[in-house]
Amino acid sequence: MIDLRSDTLTKPDKPMLEAMMAAEVGDDVFMEDVTVNDLQRKCAILSGKDDALFVPTGVMGNQLAIKCHTEPGNEVIVESESHILNYETAAPSVISNVQLFPVKGNNGILYSDDIKDFIRGTEYYFPVTKLICLENTHNRAGGVILPIESIESISTLAKEKNIKTHLDGARIFNAIAETEITLKTYATYFDSISFCFSKGLGCPVGSILCGSFEFIEKARKWRKILGGGMRQAGILAGAAIYAMSNNVERLKTDNDRAKEFAKKLFELGFDLNPELVQTNIIIFKHPKYPKTDLMNKFKDMKVLISSGSYDYLRIVFHKDISEENYQNLLNMFVNFV
């Protein structure tokens, strides 16, 4: 079975397991886990931020950012198809008591002109626009990379309006593999940035949140409140350090495979624009087959895919798809009917 449901399915390979078992550990709640501290220091340097915090999940990273940048009753601007709005179980309303204001982007991409009119005025009966969250790459838009010009324009607007900014960079390294823009450059436009180790980088667990010293100190307290203190987490941080050193460059392979396979699907009559496939995600449908029927048809061919947004389906390429798997996949779809 070729499993293309998500890049979260990746499992540690032997070298990563060895790095995990060799990790020096301590109690991270006491800030005494040597390997966690090392990972946080490395990520702070890479992102150009003061400090970083290792967290169990990308959702926790995003929610800690929202909590630490806002006060109850504030409003947060997000793109209408963003992960924070669609896949985080209304957590901003539960944890931070804030309201999300969704703004429709163009294939997930927003510019300052798209959101400037939605920043609240100063009248007392409006919520305060306190935070803007962007997502790069954009999952529901099919792994689209936010142009640096769009990021820069929103960052400039936010600073003018004294609004904080956060980047959900769960798959930021897939973007970096294509653009060759550094993590530090992307991060410089935001007050905080989070990214995942457990997707394309192939780790079993973990994400990181980067920001100022004051921000991370507050986030550490809220991580504990939310049950995110992981004690001897160096075993997991060891996997993340290994991944950062060994699994970043190979993300270009995942991106290239997605682009090639998207062209194949398009040639076979699937409904998608292969020119919009920029990283490792393909969002598509078929004019003939309903969503569930198409998932079952793929499954009959020994290929697992996931449900995407609305009537679309999703394919995600990742490191556990071998070259043999990939060539077999291409051969399966020579004559899709």
N, C-alpha and C positions, 0 to 999 in steps of 0.2 A: 504493500500500500504506500503510495506517495502522498504525504500529508502536507497540504498547502494551506491549511486553515489559518495559521498564524506563525510569526517568527518567535512567539513565546513558547513554542513547542521544543525548542532546541535544548539539548542535554549536554552536560559537561563531557568533553572528550578526556582521554587519559592524561594528557599534560595538564589540563585544567584541574582535574581531580588531584593530581600530584601536588599542584600549587596550593590547593585547598588544604590538603592534609599536612603540608609543610608550614602553613601559616602560624605565626606566633600570635597567641590570643590572650585576652584578658577580659575584664568586665567593661563593656562599652558604656554602660549606664554610669559608671564611675570615670568614663573617658580614659580607660586604661588598656584598651585593646590596641596593641601596637599596630596590627595590620589595618584595622579600621582607621586609625589615626593617619597611617601612611596613605591610604586611599584618599581620605578627605583632603590631605595636604596636596597630593598630586592633582586632584580635580580642581581645587581652588586655584592652583597655579595655571592649569590648562585653560580654565575659564576666565582667568584674570580677576577673580573675585577674592575677597579677604579670606573666606572660609567656606567650608562645605559640610554637609551632614548626610551620612549614609542612612537610607530609609528602606523599609521592606519592599515598597511598591511605588510605581509611578503615580498612582492615584494619591497616595499619602504625600508624595513630594508636591504635587499640585495643590492639595488641600492645605498643607502647611503654609505654602506660599500665600494662598488666599487669606488664611487666618492671620498671618503675621503682617500682611499689608493693609488689612481693612479693620473696620470696627462694625459691630452690629448695626444693621440698617443701611449700610453703604450699598452701592451698586457696582457691579463688575461687568465691563463690556467684553464679550466673547464673540467669536465667529459662530454663526448659527449651526454649523455642522461640526463644531469642535468636540473633542473628546470630553473636555470638562463639562460641557452642557449635556451631552448625550449618553456618556458611558460611566459617569461617576456618581450615579444613584442619588442625585440631588444633594450631594454632600455639602456644597456651599451653604445651602439653606439650613442644613442640620448642624453643621460644625461651626460655621462662621456667622450664621444669621444674616447673610447678605442675599441680595437679589441679583440674578444674572440678566443682563440685557443683550439678547442675541442680535447680531447684525449680519445680514446676508452678504457674503463675499462673492467674488468671481472665481469659481472653482476653488473655494477655500481661501482666496487671497484678499486681503484688505489693504487699503491705503488710507492715509489720514483723511482724505476727502470723503471716504465712505463712512467715517465714524464721527467726524467733528460736530455734525449737527445733533448727534445723540448724546453728547456730553451735557449733563444736566446744568441748568442755570442755578443761580444762587438763592432763588426763592425758597423759603423755609419748608414749603410743602413738597419739594422734590427730594429724593434720595441724593446723597453725594456720590458722584462718580469718582471712585477712589483707585480703581485698578483696571488695567487692560491686559488681557491674556491672549497670547497668540500661540499657534501650534505649528511646529516645523520639524519634520515633514507633517503634512496634513493627512490624517488617516482616511477619513470618509471622502476626501477629495481624490483618493487614490495615490497617496504618497507624494503629493505635489510639494515642491520646494518653494517656500516663500521667497520671492525676489528680495535681495538685500535692499533695493530701493524702497520697497513697501515697508520693510522693517524700520528703515531709517526715518521714513516720513512719519510713521506712527510714534516712534521714539521722540522725535522732535516735538510733535504735537503734545505728547504726554508731559514732557518737561515744561513746555510753555504753560500747561494747565495744572501743573503740580500733581500729576496723576502717576502712580506707580505702574510698573510694567513687569510682567512675568512671561517667560517663554516655557511652554510645555515642549521640551525638546526630546521627547521619548525616543525618536529615531533621528536625532540631529546628525549622527555620524553617517547615516545614509545620504543626507544632504551634503555633508562635507566631502564624501567620496565623489560626488558629482561636481560640486562647485569649487572645491579646493579652498574654500573660505574657512579659516580656522575657527575653532570653538571660541577662542578668545574674541575674535572679531564679532561673531554672532552675539556673544554674551555681553559685549560692551554696550549694546543698545537696550539692555534690560536691567532692572534692579535685581532680578533673580532668574535663575534658569535651572530646570531639572532635566535629567536624562536617564534613560534606562540601561541597565546592564543585561537584563533578562530577555531582551528581544534579539536584534541582529547580532549583538556581541556574544550571545550564546551562554550567558550565565544562568544558573538555576533560579536565583533570587536576587533582587536588589535594584535600587535606583539611588540617585544622588541629587541633593539640592544645594545650590551654590548661591552665595550672596554676601552681604556685608557682615562684619563681626556681630553687630547688634541684631541683625536679622536672624542669623544662624543661632545665636544664643536664645532668642525667643522661640525659634523653630524647634530647638532641642527640648525645651520645656514642653511644648505642645506635642512633640513626638512621644514623649513619655506619657502625657495625659491620654493620648489616643492608643496607648499600648504598643508603641513601636520601639521600645527599648529591647534590643535583641541579645544583650549579654555577650557571650563569646562569639560575636558576629564576624570575627576575623576569618573564620573558615569561609564565609561568603565573600568577604572583602578580598580574600586571596584570589578567588575566582575573578572578581572584577578587575583587579590589578593585572592578572594574566591576560584577560580579555582586552584591556586597553593597550597592552603591549603587542598582542598577537592577532587580534581579530578585527581590527579596524579597517585595514587596507583591503581585506577580502570582501568587504561589503559591496565593493564595485562589482564583484561577480554576481551577487544577488540582484543588483540594479540592472545589470546588463541582461541577465536571464529574463527578468520581467519584461524588459523592453522587447526582446526577441520574441518571447512567447505572446506578448500582446499583439504584435504584428501577425503572428500565426493565427490567433483567434479572429482578428479582423478579416484576414483573407478567407477564413472559413465561414464568414457571415455573422459573427458575434457583434453585438452592439457595443462599441467602445471607440474611443479615439486614441490610437496608439501613440500619437504625438504628445498626449498628456501624461503618458506613463514615464515618470522621471526617476523613480527609485524602485523599491522592491515590491510594490503593491499594485495590483490590477483590480479595478472595479469595472464590472461588465454585466451584460445580460444577453439574452438571445431572443430574437423576434418570434421564434416558433415555440420555445419551451417555457412554461411557467417556472418560477424560481425553484420550487420544491422538486419538480420533475427534472430540472437541469442538475440540481445537486445529486439526485439519485442516479442520473445518467453518468455523471462523473464517478460516482461511487462504484457503479457497475464496471467502470474502466479501471478500478483500483486507484482512484484519485479522490482525496478528501478536500473539499473546499468549504468556505464558510459563508454565512449569510452576511451580505453587506447592508448598506442603507437602502430603505424603501424596497423597490423591486430588483435591486442589483445584488450581485454576488461578489465575493472577494477572494482573490488569490494572493498569497504572500510567499515570496521566495526567501530562503534562509540557509544557514550554513549546514544543516543536516540533510539537505538535498544534495546527494552526491552527483558527480558528473554522469555516472551511469543512470541514475534516477532521471536526471534531466534529459538525457538523450532518449531514454525510453518514453518520457512524457511527450517529447516532440514527435516521436514516431507514432504514438497513440492517436495524435490529432492530425495525421496526414489527410484522413478522409472522415472528418466528423460529420455525421448526418443527424 
